[in-house]
Amino acid sequence: MSQRRARPTLRPDPASSCPCGTGLPYRDCCGRLHRGEAAATTAEALMRSRFSAFSVGDAAYLLRTWHPSTRPARLDLAEGPRWVRLEILGSTGGSAFHTEGTVRFRAHYEDRGTPGAMEENSRFVRDAGAWTYLGAL
């Protein structure tokens, strides 16, 4: 049985552009959320930060921001694709004044040198005041 090499966790340059596509430096954008210095104020901000967490391999952040009713016990990102670009296609609700919302997105990736994309319409809800990912619609 051959052993597959695990994909290393990326440590983004804090001054480089955030993987979520805002154009802001990672340290000032999703990096703040990943480090626990700030919380997402909208469902879209949480979606962007979760994409960035997939991109940099931050499974702990993904689990922290997953709703307890749908959160997996473990999350292994070592063998997955490399997430390279995010497009937000639309949203409903999800503002600072809402308790739920949806975000439709297209996430671009590379898997063993082959580009691809996946689309999802994700549902987000507040849990104890914080935005959490509930699942795909």
C-alpha positions in Angstrom: 0.0 0.0 0.0 1.5 3.3 -1.0 1.5 6.3 1.3 0.2 9.6 0.1 2.0 12.7 1.1 -0.1 15.0 3.2 -0.5 18.6 2.0 1.3 20.9 4.4 -0.6 23.6 6.3 0.1 26.9 4.6 1.4 29.8 6.6 0.4 32.8 4.5 2.5 35.9 4.5 0.5 38.3 6.7 1.0 41.1 4.2 -0.1 39.1 1.2 -3.6 39.4 -0.2 -6.2 37.4 1.7 -7.4 34.3 -0.1 -11.0 35.4 0.3 -10.7 37.9 -2.5 -11.3 41.2 -0.8 -7.8 42.5 -1.8 -7.0 43.3 1.8 -3.8 41.9 3.5 -4.5 38.5 5.1 -3.5 39.9 8.5 -6.1 42.6 8.4 -8.8 40.5 6.8 -9.5 36.8 7.6 -6.3 36.5 9.6 -7.9 38.5 12.4 -10.8 36.1 12.5 -8.6 33.0 12.3 -6.5 34.3 15.2 -9.6 35.0 17.3 -9.0 38.7 17.4 -12.4 39.5 15.7 -15.6 37.7 14.8 -17.5 37.7 11.5 -20.2 40.4 11.6 -22.1 39.0 8.6 -22.7 35.6 7.0 -20.7 36.7 4.0 -17.7 37.6 6.2 -17.9 34.2 7.8 -18.1 32.5 4.3 -15.0 34.4 3.2 -13.1 33.5 6.4 -14.1 29.9 6.1 -12.9 29.8 2.4 -9.6 31.3 3.6 -9.4 28.7 6.4 -9.7 26.0 3.8 -7.1 27.7 1.7 -4.5 28.0 4.5 -5.5 24.6 6.1 -6.9 26.0 9.4 -9.2 23.1 10.4 -9.6 24.4 14.0 -11.2 27.6 12.7 -13.5 25.7 10.4 -14.7 23.5 13.3 -15.1 26.5 15.6 -17.4 28.2 13.1 -19.4 25.1 12.2 -22.9 24.9 13.8 -22.8 22.2 16.6 -25.8 20.4 15.1 -24.0 19.7 11.8 -20.3 19.9 12.8 -18.2 16.8 12.1 -16.1 15.3 14.9 -12.9 15.8 12.9 -11.8 17.6 9.8 -8.7 16.5 7.9 -7.6 19.0 5.2 -4.3 17.3 4.4 -5.4 15.5 1.3 -7.8 17.9 -0.2 -7.5 20.3 -3.1 -5.7 23.6 -3.0 -8.4 26.3 -2.8 -7.2 29.3 -4.9 -10.1 31.8 -5.5 -13.5 32.7 -4.2 -16.4 34.3 -6.0 -19.5 35.5 -4.1 -22.5 35.0 -6.4 -25.3 36.3 -4.1 -26.7 36.3 -0.6 -29.9 36.7 1.4 -30.2 38.0 4.9 -27.0 37.5 6.9 -26.4 41.1 8.0 -25.6 42.3 11.5 -29.4 42.6 12.0 -30.3 39.1 10.9 -30.2 35.7 12.7 -29.8 33.6 9.5 -28.7 34.1 5.9 -27.4 32.3 2.8 -24.4 32.9 0.7 -24.1 31.5 -2.8 -20.5 31.1 -4.0 -18.1 29.5 -6.5 -14.8 28.2 -5.0 -12.0 27.6 -7.4 -9.4 24.9 -6.7 -6.5 22.9 -8.1 -6.3 19.2 -7.5 -3.1 17.5 -8.6 -2.5 20.2 -11.2 -6.1 20.1 -12.6 -8.2 23.3 -12.0 -11.8 23.0 -11.0 -14.6 24.8 -9.3 -17.5 24.0 -7.0 -20.7 26.0 -6.3 -22.7 26.0 -3.2 -25.5 27.9 -1.6 -24.6 27.8 2.1 -26.9 28.5 5.1 -25.6 30.4 8.1 -27.3 30.9 11.4 -26.3 32.6 14.7 -25.4 30.4 17.6 -24.9 32.2 20.9 -24.7 35.4 18.9 -21.9 34.3 16.5 -22.4 33.4 12.9 -21.9 29.7 12.1 -22.0 27.6 9.0 -25.1 25.2 9.1 -24.8 23.5 5.8 -25.5 23.5 2.1 -29.0 24.2 0.8 
